[in-house]
Amino acid sequence: MAGYILHYYNIIDRARVDELGPMSLPGVEKCGGEIIVASPVKMLKGKTTYSNMIIYKFESFETALECYHSPESSEFYKFRDQIVDVVSMILPGHSETEGVISSGYFQG
């Protein structure tokens, strides 16, 4: 089982972007998460206006959701949004997809 938080982003303030990694890790690690991707992206097909991605992996979809909405993450996101333009999403791992869909999470 797994859950993932993905952030596609463009850097707005290059002078401060290096502050994000060290500030994000304590909250993610507190939730048992880890960074599995942190990289510029190159599209193979289709278009996006975002040039970077970071993916965090958690033990479950529920854990990822709780971490995203935690007070620590909310405070970090206020700071982050001054430095990057971001689109965020949450995904269940393959084995959890059916249960999350059945729960109605993706409806409404």
C-alpha positions as CSV (number, residue, x, y, z in Angstrom):
1,M,0.0,0.0,0.0
2,A,1.2,3.5,-0.7
3,G,0.0,7.1,-1.2
4,Y,1.8,9.8,-3.1
5,I,1.8,13.6,-3.0
6,L,3.0,15.2,-6.3
7,H,3.9,18.8,-6.8
8,Y,4.5,20.2,-10.3
9,Y,6.1,23.6,-10.0
10,N,7.9,26.6,-11.5
11,I,10.5,28.5,-9.6
12,I,9.5,32.1,-8.9
13,D,12.3,33.1,-6.5
14,R,15.6,31.4,-7.5
15,A,17.5,33.1,-4.7
16,R,15.3,31.3,-2.1
17,V,14.5,28.0,-3.7
18,D,17.3,26.1,-1.9
19,E,15.4,26.8,1.4
20,L,12.5,24.6,0.4
21,G,14.1,21.1,0.7
22,P,15.4,21.4,4.2
23,M,12.2,23.0,5.4
24,S,9.9,20.4,3.8
25,L,11.7,17.3,5.1
26,P,10.9,17.4,8.8
27,G,7.1,17.5,8.2
28,V,7.3,14.8,5.6
29,E,9.5,12.5,7.7
30,K,7.3,13.1,10.7
31,C,4.5,11.5,8.6
32,G,6.8,8.6,7.6
33,G,7.1,9.9,4.1
34,E,10.1,10.1,1.8
35,I,11.1,12.0,-1.4
36,I,11.2,9.6,-4.3
37,V,11.5,12.2,-7.1
38,A,12.8,15.7,-7.1
39,S,13.8,16.8,-10.5
40,P,13.3,19.1,-13.5
41,V,11.0,17.4,-16.0
42,K,11.1,17.0,-19.8
43,M,7.7,16.2,-21.4
44,L,7.7,13.3,-23.8
45,K,4.2,13.9,-25.1
46,G,1.7,16.7,-24.4
47,K,2.3,20.1,-22.8
48,T,2.7,21.5,-19.3
49,T,3.8,24.9,-18.2
50,Y,5.5,23.4,-15.2
51,S,9.2,22.5,-15.4
52,N,9.9,20.7,-12.0
53,M,8.4,17.9,-10.0
54,I,8.7,16.5,-6.5
55,I,7.0,13.3,-5.4
56,Y,6.6,12.1,-1.8
57,K,5.7,8.5,-0.9
58,F,3.8,7.6,2.2
59,E,2.8,4.2,3.6
60,S,-0.9,4.8,2.6
61,F,-3.2,7.2,0.8
62,E,-4.7,8.1,4.1
63,T,-1.3,8.9,5.6
64,A,-0.5,11.1,2.6
65,L,-3.8,12.9,2.9
66,E,-3.3,13.5,6.6
67,C,0.3,14.8,6.0
68,Y,-0.9,17.2,3.3
69,H,-3.5,18.7,5.6
70,S,-1.3,18.7,8.7
71,P,-0.6,22.0,10.5
72,E,3.1,21.7,9.7
73,S,2.5,21.2,6.0
74,S,0.0,24.1,5.9
75,E,2.6,26.4,7.4
76,F,5.2,25.2,5.0
77,Y,2.9,25.6,2.0
78,K,2.4,29.3,2.9
79,F,6.1,29.8,2.7
80,R,6.6,27.6,-0.3
81,D,3.9,29.5,-2.3
82,Q,6.1,32.6,-2.1
83,I,8.9,30.8,-3.9
84,V,7.3,28.5,-6.4
85,D,4.1,28.4,-8.5
86,V,2.7,25.0,-7.8
87,V,0.0,22.5,-8.7
88,S,-0.4,19.7,-6.1
89,M,-2.2,16.4,-6.3
90,I,-2.6,13.2,-4.3
91,L,-2.7,9.7,-5.6
92,P,-3.3,6.3,-4.1
93,G,-0.8,3.5,-4.8
94,H,-2.1,1.0,-7.3
95,S,-3.2,-1.5,-4.6
96,E,-5.3,1.2,-2.9
97,T,-6.9,2.8,-5.9
98,E,-10.0,0.7,-5.9
99,G,-10.7,1.3,-2.2
100,V,-10.2,5.1,-2.6
101,I,-12.5,5.2,-5.6
102,S,-15.1,3.1,-3.8
103,S,-14.9,5.5,-0.8
104,G,-16.2,8.3,-3.0
105,Y,-13.1,10.4,-2.4
106,F,-12.7,11.5,-6.1
107,Q,-16.4,12.4,-6.4
108,G,-17.2,16.0,-5.5
